[in-house]
Amino acid sequence: MAVESQPIVVSQSTEVFVWGGGKVTPRIIDVFKDDKAAAQISCSKNHYAVVTVEKELFTWTSSHGQSSMVGQLGHGDVAAYKNPKKVESLEGIPVKQVACGEEFTICLADDGTLYSFGGDYYGCLAQDTEEQVLSPTPITQFDYTISQVSTGDCHVVVLTQCGKVFSWGCGEFGRLGNGSEDDSSVPQLVMLPVKQRIESVAAGPDCTFLITSSGKLLACGNNEHNKLGLNSEIRGITKRKAKVCYDTPCQHSMAVVKHLRNNRITQISSGPTHTAVITNFGQLLTFGNNKYGQLGLGDFREHPGINLVSGVLAGRKVTQVACGDNFTVIATNDNQVFACGSCKDGRLGIAVCTQNIALPRPIFGSLHAVPSICSSYWGTILVADKVLSQKTISSSGATKSLTSIPDEDGPFSGEEAASPASSTCMMMSSTPAWVKQEFQEAGASNLPVPSLPDIPGLKLNLGSLKETTSPTGEFLPNSENADSVFVSKIEDFAVDDTDAKNNNISESTIEILDKLTARVKYLESENLRLTADNTKQKKVILQLVTRLEGVDPEFESWSSSQQLA
C-alpha cells in the first residue's frame, strides 16, 4: 500500500558571510536576517551588493574600496558606507538581480528594466550624462526585456528574454564579442557562431562567457594563460597526447570552447588569471594560471589544458564556484566550502594560513547549504541557508510531527558546541515571527519528551546502574547483568513491602511491577537517544580534528596515535 506523501513546511534562516581584503575569517553580516534575508549577491574590488527576498537593494563598501567611491553605491553621494545601506531611490521598484563592476553597478528590476549608477568610464552606464551617476538611473536604449545581467571590471553583458545577447563598455581584448576592440557606450548585439539558444551570460574581469541550452561554452576576450580554454593543447581530462601548442592571445568574437564540447556546462566563474566551470555531473574543471595553486590540482606547476579537480572533491558534487584574484572558492552538495590558491589578505577565509594552498581545503565545517558565492579580486561574499525546523502537516491541517535540527558545528572556529536542548532553544528563539505564527495556526506542537515513571518504594538509583553501562557510557538495560540488577532491586523491594512479606501478591505490587517495566522501556529509549547523541559528538570531534590536522602537523601525529577515526 502506497504511503501518501504529506506536505512539509521548512523553517530556515539565511545568513551572509564576507571575508578577504584583510578580513582573515568569514564574518557574518547581521543585517540580512528574517525579512531582509539575501536572495542574490554580487561584489567587486570596491563594493558589495545584496538583493533581499523583499526585492530591496543594499550596498556598502569593501575594506579596500573606501577611497574609490564614485557613486557606485547608489545613495546619491560618494560617501563610503561601511555597513549595508538600502538604496532608497529604488523604493517601490522590485529588484531581482544586481551586478557589480569595478566602479559602477547595474541592477535589473522585475519588469526587465535596467538601472545603472557609478562611474561612467568606458560608457559602462549606457547613459548620455556626465561621468558620475550617483543614483540608479534607467537605461532606455533597449527595445527588449532583459532577463539577466553580468558585469566585468569595465564592461556589461545582458541576455534578453528572447535569447539575444548585448554588450557595451570597454572593448579591450575583444571582450564585447563584436569583432573589434572598440569601446562602446551603446548596447551592441553580439553575433553568435551557433544557432542554439543562450541560457546564461557570465562576464569575467576582461572576458565574456555564454552557456547555450545544450551546455556548450562560448568565449571571447583576454585568453592570457589560456583562461578562455581556447588554446590547442589538451591535458588533464583526456588521454590523447598534446598537439602542437597554439596560443590564442585574445578572441575578438564569440568562439566555441571546443575542448569542452563533450561536457555539459552548467555554471562558470572567471577571475583575472583563471577560470572554473561546473558540469551537469557536478565535476569541477579549471584552466588558466596556476602560479598560486588556484586550479586546485595539488601543485603550483603550469597546466596548459583543461583540468579535472579531484582529490578532496572526489565523490562530491560541486554546486557553486567563484574565482577571485589567484584563488578559488568551492561549495559542494554535502554543504562544505573549500578554498585554494593565494592566501594573501585573507582571501581563503582560513584563520591560520601562512602559505598558498594548492589543494582545496575546507574553510569551515558547516551544516549550511550554500546557494550562492561571489568572489572578486581579494574579497568573497557567500549566502548560507540553515534549516531551523521542519514539520509535516496532515490533510486535516494538524501537525503530525515537528523536528528541530540542532547545529552540530558552528560556521566559525571558536564557536562552542551546544547541547541538543540548548541548540533547540536557540533555534526556536531565532525563528522569525511569521514562521512561529504559521506553526501556531497549523496546530504545531513539539515532540513529547518521555518522563521517568515514579515507582514508590523502589530504591533504584543511578549508582546501581554503573555495572550496566558500556565503556562508551551507553545504557545496556537488555543485558544479562542489567536483568540481574533489576531482579535484585525487586527482591529488595519485596523485603520492604508488607504484602510481599506475607507471600501475597497484591494489586499494588502488580501496579509497581508495571511501572518498573515502563522504566525499563524508558531506559531502552534513553539508550537509543544517548547512542545517537554520542554519534553526533563523534562527528563534531572528527570535523574539528580534520580542521586542526590541516594547520598543525604535531596535532596530526597525535590524532593518528589516538585512533580518533
Disulfide bonds with the S-S distance in Angstrom:
none
